[in-house]
Amino acid sequence: MTANAEIQKLKKYIGKRIIGQEALVNRLLVALLADGHLLVEGAPGLAKTRAIKVLGEGIEGDFHRVQFTPDLLPADLTGTEIYRPQDASFHFHRGPLFHNLILADEINRAPAKVQSALLEAMGERQITVGSETYTLPKLFLVMATQNPIEQEGTYPLPEAQLDRFLMHVRIGWPDATEEAAILSLVRGESRSEPPQPEPGWQPIKQSTIFTARDEILQLYLADNLQEYLIQIVLATRKPAAYGDDLAGWLQYGASPRATIGLDRCARALAWLDGRDFVTPEDIQAIAFDILRHRLILNYEAEAEGINTDRVIAELIQRIAVP
């Protein structure tokens, strides 16, 4: 079975257990295939925790959830050295970051030192404790969550640290039909009748995910589409070329990480759709999640009620499509 067929089975497996959050499931898979991390923002009860937990059940690897609180310490994530009196030596006890999938629940409730420890691990794929450096697993994905309705007692992530997230995904409420399906699913699970996977289903091997990543990087991206992708990012740095209003809204644009992320995620979207080439629609569809957390608006934009999604939409509308 091809890597694409295996991932499609995984998507179907997750879709049976996560109802009403198709966009979240899609972005989780894109992040997995693009080898990046994602920040998810949504109200409580929208299956954020459940989504990555089910993903962990569907792949060959382990999952760990960390509830971020104001009293959390960096060592609670990285691990710590424990003294052994019997042989007068120190033994390193590994922390949650050594799992394959990490849920950083309500990341903005932890102080800056803890956030920095997590974000450094995300960027460097290693941690240092004392004089020793430890490599994290090759398959390593962090999904951090933020609650948009409760800001008291929180520590907002600095813009420079937000840049380490591949995507910032916002999710909303399910509709009436999806809400009814959620009720049916929960009732079934309460009766110990969870949805059954297809006969012969086995968790996806990590080697399959690495094969998929290689295939995605080999997808065809036309030169003019690559230039279009680059122009979208460059327009966030020099918005005056596309209108004085945009220049009056943007204070800082996106970094080169945005260009890399837009390229990889557009390829991943095309690959998930069963195509071996990227289209302008792939780039436009993923641009919001890639750029949303990387743009800094000035006071004038905030006073007018302009948000980053509005700026991204204007850029996509004004930049010529090849």
C-alpha positions in Angstrom: 0.0 0.0 0.0 1.3 3.5 -0.9 2.1 6.1 1.7 -0.7 8.2 0.5 -3.2 5.4 0.9 -1.9 4.7 4.4 -2.3 8.4 5.4 -5.8 8.5 3.8 -6.7 5.5 6.1 -5.4 7.4 9.0 -7.4 10.5 8.1 -10.6 8.3 7.8 -9.8 6.7 11.2 -9.5 10.1 12.9 -12.6 11.4 11.1 -14.7 8.7 12.6 -13.7 9.9 16.1 -13.5 13.6 15.6 -16.8 15.1 14.4 -17.3 18.7 13.4 -13.6 19.6 13.2 -12.6 18.6 9.7 -10.3 21.7 9.4 -8.5 20.8 12.6 -7.9 17.2 11.5 -6.7 18.3 8.1 -4.2 20.8 9.6 -3.0 18.2 12.1 -2.1 15.9 9.2 -0.5 18.8 7.3 1.6 19.6 10.3 2.6 16.0 10.7 3.5 15.7 7.0 5.3 19.1 6.9 7.3 18.3 10.0 6.1 21.3 12.0 4.1 22.3 15.1 0.8 24.0 15.4 -0.9 26.4 17.7 -4.7 25.8 18.0 -7.0 28.5 19.3 -10.6 27.7 20.1 -13.2 27.6 22.9 -13.3 24.7 25.4 -15.0 21.5 24.4 -14.1 21.6 20.6 -12.1 18.3 20.6 -8.7 19.9 20.5 -7.2 17.4 23.1 -9.2 14.5 21.7 -7.9 15.2 18.1 -4.2 14.8 18.9 -4.9 11.9 21.2 -6.7 10.0 18.5 -3.9 10.9 16.1 -1.5 9.4 18.6 -3.6 6.2 18.6 -3.5 6.0 14.9 0.3 6.2 14.4 3.2 4.1 15.7 4.4 6.4 18.5 3.5 7.7 21.9 1.4 10.7 23.1 1.7 12.9 26.2 -0.4 15.7 27.5 1.0 18.5 29.6 -1.4 20.9 31.3 0.4 24.3 31.5 -0.1 26.1 34.8 1.6 29.1 36.4 3.6 26.9 38.7 5.1 24.7 36.0 8.9 24.6 35.8 11.1 24.0 32.7 12.3 20.7 34.3 8.7 19.5 34.3 9.0 19.4 30.5 12.7 18.6 29.8 13.3 16.2 32.7 15.9 16.4 35.5 19.0 14.8 36.8 18.3 12.6 39.9 21.1 11.8 42.4 21.7 8.1 43.1 23.3 7.7 46.6 24.0 4.0 46.0 26.7 4.8 43.4 27.1 8.6 44.0 26.0 9.4 40.4 23.4 11.4 38.6 20.8 9.8 36.4 18.8 11.8 33.9 15.1 11.2 34.1 13.5 12.1 30.8 10.5 14.5 30.8 7.4 14.6 28.6 9.2 16.2 25.7 10.7 12.8 24.8 7.4 11.6 23.5 6.5 11.7 19.8 3.3 13.8 20.1 2.9 16.5 22.7 -0.2 18.4 23.7 0.8 21.7 25.4 -2.6 22.5 26.8 -3.3 26.2 27.5 0.3 27.1 26.7 -0.3 30.8 27.6 -1.0 29.9 31.3 2.7 29.0 31.9 5.4 31.6 32.6 8.0 32.7 30.0 10.8 30.3 31.1 8.5 27.2 30.6 7.3 28.5 27.2 10.9 29.1 26.1 11.9 25.6 27.1 9.2 24.1 24.9 9.8 26.5 22.0 13.5 25.8 22.1 12.9 22.1 21.9 10.5 22.7 19.0 13.1 24.6 17.1 16.3 22.7 17.9 14.8 19.2 18.3 17.1 18.8 21.3 17.3 19.8 25.0 20.3 20.6 27.2 20.3 19.7 30.9 23.5 20.6 32.7 26.4 19.8 30.4 24.5 17.1 28.5 22.5 17.5 25.3 19.8 15.1 24.5 18.2 14.5 21.0 14.4 14.4 20.8 12.6 11.7 18.7 12.8 12.1 14.9 9.0 12.1 14.8 8.2 15.0 17.1 5.1 17.2 16.9 3.8 19.7 19.4 0.2 20.9 19.4 -0.3 23.9 21.7 -3.7 25.2 22.6 -4.9 28.6 23.7 -8.3 29.5 25.1 -9.5 32.8 23.5 -12.2 33.5 26.1 -10.2 33.5 29.3 -7.2 35.9 29.4 -6.9 36.5 33.2 -3.8 35.0 34.6 -2.2 34.2 31.2 1.2 34.9 29.7 0.8 35.8 26.0 3.4 34.2 23.7 5.9 36.8 22.4 5.7 37.4 18.6 9.2 36.1 18.1 8.4 32.8 19.8 5.1 32.4 17.9 7.2 32.3 14.8 8.4 28.8 15.7 4.9 27.4 15.2 4.3 26.3 11.6 0.6 27.1 11.8 -1.8 29.0 13.9 -5.2 27.3 13.5 -8.5 28.8 14.7 -11.5 26.5 15.1 -15.2 27.2 15.6 -18.4 25.5 16.7 -19.9 22.5 14.9 -23.2 22.9 13.2 -26.5 21.3 14.2 -26.0 18.1 12.1 -22.5 17.7 13.5 -23.7 18.3 17.0 -26.2 15.5 16.6 -23.5 13.2 15.3 -21.3 14.1 18.3 -24.2 13.0 20.7 -24.5 9.7 18.9 -20.7 9.1 19.1 -20.6 9.9 22.8 -23.6 7.7 23.6 -21.9 4.8 21.7 -18.7 5.3 23.6 -20.6 5.4 26.9 -21.9 2.0 26.0 -18.4 0.8 25.2 -19.2 0.9 21.5 -16.5 3.1 20.0 -16.4 3.4 16.2 -14.6 0.3 14.7 -11.7 0.8 12.3 -11.6 -1.1 9.0 -10.8 -4.8 9.2 -7.0 -5.3 9.4 -6.4 -1.7 10.6 -3.0 -1.2 12.2 -1.4 2.0 13.4 0.6 3.8 10.7 4.3 3.1 11.0 6.7 6.1 11.4 8.6 5.0 8.3 5.4 5.6 6.3 5.2 9.2 7.6 8.9 9.8 6.6 8.3 8.3 3.2 5.3 10.6 2.8 7.4 13.6 3.7 10.0 12.7 1.1 7.3 12.4 -1.6 5.8 15.8 -0.6 9.1 17.5 -1.1 9.3 16.1 -4.6 6.0 17.5 -5.7 6.1 19.7 -8.7 5.9 23.4 -8.0 6.0 25.6 -11.1 8.5 28.5 -11.1 5.8 31.1 -11.4 3.9 29.6 -8.5 7.0 29.6 -6.4 7.4 33.3 -7.2 3.7 33.9 -6.3 4.3 32.2 -3.0 7.4 34.4 -2.3 5.5 37.5 -3.3 2.8 36.9 -0.7 5.4 36.7 2.0 7.4 39.7 0.7 4.2 41.8 0.5 3.8 41.5 4.3 7.2 43.2 4.6 6.6 45.9 2.0 2.8 46.3 1.9 3.0 49.8 0.4 3.4 48.3 -3.0 -0.2 46.9 -2.7 -1.9 49.9 -1.1 -1.5 52.7 1.4 -4.1 51.1 3.6 -2.0 47.9 4.0 1.1 50.0 4.7 -0.8 51.8 7.4 -1.9 48.5 9.1 1.3 46.4 9.2 4.1 47.1 11.5 6.2 43.9 10.9 5.9 41.2 8.3 6.5 37.5 8.1 10.0 35.9 8.5 11.6 33.4 6.1 10.1 30.7 8.2 6.8 31.7 6.7 8.1 31.2 3.2 9.4 27.7 4.1 6.2 26.8 5.9 4.0 28.0 3.0 5.9 25.9 0.6 5.8 22.8 2.6 2.2 23.1 3.7 1.0 23.9 0.2 2.8 20.8 -1.0 1.3 18.7 1.8 -2.2 19.9 0.9 -1.7 18.9 -2.7 -0.4 15.5 -1.7 -3.3 14.8 0.6 -5.6 15.7 -2.3 -3.9 13.0 -4.4 -2.1 15.4 -6.7 1.6 15.5 -7.7 1.6 19.3 -8.3 0.7 22.4 -6.4 -2.0 24.9 -7.4 -2.5 28.6 -6.4 -5.5 27.4 -4.4 -3.3 25.2 -2.2 -1.1 28.3 -1.4 -4.1 30.5 -0.8 -5.9 27.9 1.4 -3.0 27.5 3.8 -1.7 31.1 3.8 -4.0 32.2 6.6 -2.7 29.5 9.0 0.9 30.2 8.1 0.8 34.0 8.3 -1.8 34.7 10.9 0.6 34.6 13.9 3.5 36.1 12.1 2.1 39.5 11.3 2.2 42.4 13.8 -0.3 45.1 13.3 0.2 48.7 14.4 -2.1 50.7 16.7 -4.0 52.2 13.9 -5.1 48.8 12.6 -6.1 47.7 16.0 -8.1 50.9 16.6 -10.0 50.3 13.3 -10.8 46.7 14.3 -8.5 45.2 11.6 -7.1 41.7 12.3 -4.4 39.7 10.6 -6.9 37.6 8.7 -8.3 40.7 7.0 -4.8 41.8 6.0 -4.0 38.3 4.6 -7.3 38.3 2.6 -6.5 41.7 1.1 -3.0 40.6 0.1 -4.3 37.5 -1.6 -6.9 39.5 -3.4 -4.4 42.1 -4.6 -1.5 40.0 -5.6 -1.8 38.7 -9.2 -2.3 35.0 -9.5 0.0 33.3 -12.2 
